[in-house]
Amino acid sequence: AGQESSMATARLQAFWNHPAGPKTIHFWAPTFKWGLVIAGLADLNRPVEKVSTAQQSALAATGVIWCRYATQIIPINYNLMSVNFFVAITGLYQLARKNGLVKDDLVKK
């Protein structure tokens, strides 16, 4: 049990001291950006006529751009990459709904 505890402590310390860990903005900015994903998921219940094409296009584009960026920086910021992947997916899905590529009844309650 002592060895497992020291391994867990070492992993927690490595996470804490990571260049993109919780002591940096590189952790907190993407963490708070998950709010955009939650808002995008909540918008699935919004009537498709009220979905903004410009807004969803901007979200999809920035999601794709920043997802790629997160893989090119050193160290790779997996938190930034994952949140932007989901921002892009929710934006693209909303655009698909808006353009009639997805049946709207799939997201109804």
N, C-alpha and C positions, 0 to 999 in steps of 0.2 A: 504494500500500500504506500510505503514511503517513496519508492521509485516512481510510481504513477503520479503521486502528488508533485514530486519535483519536476516530472515531465510536463505536467499541466501548468505548473508555475513558469517553467521555461517558455512554453508556447505562449502563455498569456503575456509574458514579458517581451517576447519577440514581437507579438502583435502590437503591444503598447508602444514599443520603440521603433516600429516600422516607419520608413519615410512617408508612407501614406496611411499611418495609423491615427488613432483618436487624438493624438496631441497636435495634429495638423489640420489645416483647412482642407487638405486633399482627402480627408476622411469625411468631414462634416458636410461639405458642399454637396457631394453626391448622396449622402445619407438623407439630407433634407429634400433633395430633388425627387426622392421617391414619392413625395406629395403630388408631383405632376402625374405620376403613374396612377396613383389612387384616384385623382380627379378624372383622369382619362377613363378609368374603369367605371367610375360613377356616371360618366357621360354616356355610357352604353345604354342607359335607360332614357336618355334624352331623345326626343323625336328627331329624326334625321334631318328635318327641315331646319332645325335650330343648331345643327352642327356647323361650325365655321370652317369653310374650306381653307381659308388663309391661315387660321390658327393651327389646324391639324397638319397643314403642309409645313408650317414652320417647325412644329414639334417633331414631325417625321424627319425633316432634313437635319435639324440640330441633333436629333438622336443618332442618326447615321454618322454624321460628321464627328461628333464627340465620342462615339463608340470606337471609331477607327483611331482617333487621337489617343484614346486611353491605352491602345495596344502599342503605340509607337513611343510613348514616353518611358523613361527608366526611373524607377521600377514601374512595371505595368500596374496600373491602378484598376484592379478587378471590380471594385465597388463602382467606380466611374463607368467602366465598360458595361456592367450589368444594368445599371439604372438607365443608361442611355439606350441600350438595346430595347428595354421595355418601353421607354418613351417613344422610340421609333415604331415599335410594333403597335402600340395603342394608337398612335397617329395614323399609321398606314391602315389599320383596321377601320378607323373612323372614316378615312377617305374612301375606303372600299364600300362602306355603308352608304356614304353620301353619293357615290357614283353608281349605286345599284348593283355592285358586284357581290354583295352579301345580302342575303334575305334578312330583312329587319325583324322578322318573327323569331329569329334565333336568339335574340337578346331580350325579348320581352319576358316579363315575369311569368 
